[in-house]
Amino acid sequence: MLENLTDAEKQAMIEFVLDNPARFADSSYALPETLEKLADTSNSAVLRAVARNPKTPTHVLEKLWARWHLDKSILSSFAGNSALPHSIQERLVLQASQCKGYDIFYRLACNPNAASDVLKFIVATNKNSYIRREVARNPAAPAELKLKLVADKSYDVRFVIAEDRNAPAEVLRKLYRLTIKRGCTKNKRRQQQKESLLYALVVNEACPEDVVLALSLQQDFPGVQDIALRRLKQCSEKSVVV
């Protein structure tokens, strides 16, 4: 990339790096060797940017970890790195447990590169429903973990799974069964939540046909039933055309 720049452009880039090291370390233009040099600074903003940049080499991240693994702000930046190696992820969740790092857990829960065992650890050790919700939303979460989360006591966690178009069929089936099993309730808010979950399921393109069929029989929720009947009709018309 640098060889294609004019001398004036190269000078401008050098001045930008010197004047804005944190912004440069956080950009997609930063070269691995530059990030390695920036990692030697004591500037906290620069260190955080290097820690969260997916282009930072593994050996540089390891060096940062060795120096700054007790700094919660830098640990939080590690957690947001979409290319963070598995070995550091494992150490990171353990460190987050010791320092009660809510923000660290939250960022890791959102990390699309989070390892399955790391996400399982987060769910097993966190009472915070917002963190579990982000694990449920994470495409890296394995089916077995989502099968566990459909029984979560938090409505928000269950709703995220209900509307997940990439959720496996067995996950959505279990969510439907558990939602129906809750039965009728005099609590208006809970009844509304139940209807919202069923609605999210029926409009979800990934919802299996047997669940849609079951939803078409839900007379207690006419709005959900109507959508399910229309979906079944559309499926029937498509099969006739084919």
URCOR-V538424 format. One line per field, one symbol per residue. burial: # if it has 9 or more other C-alpha atoms within 8 Angstrom, else .. A space follows every 10 residues. Layout:
BEGIN
burial: ???
END
This chain:
BEGIN
burial: ....#....# .....##... ######...# .#..##.##. .....##### ###.##...# ##.#...##. .#.####### ##.#...### .##.##.... #..####### #..###.### ###..#..## ########.# #.#.###.## ##...##### ####..#.#. ######.##. .......... #.######## ####.###.. ###.##.#.. ...######. ##........ ..
END
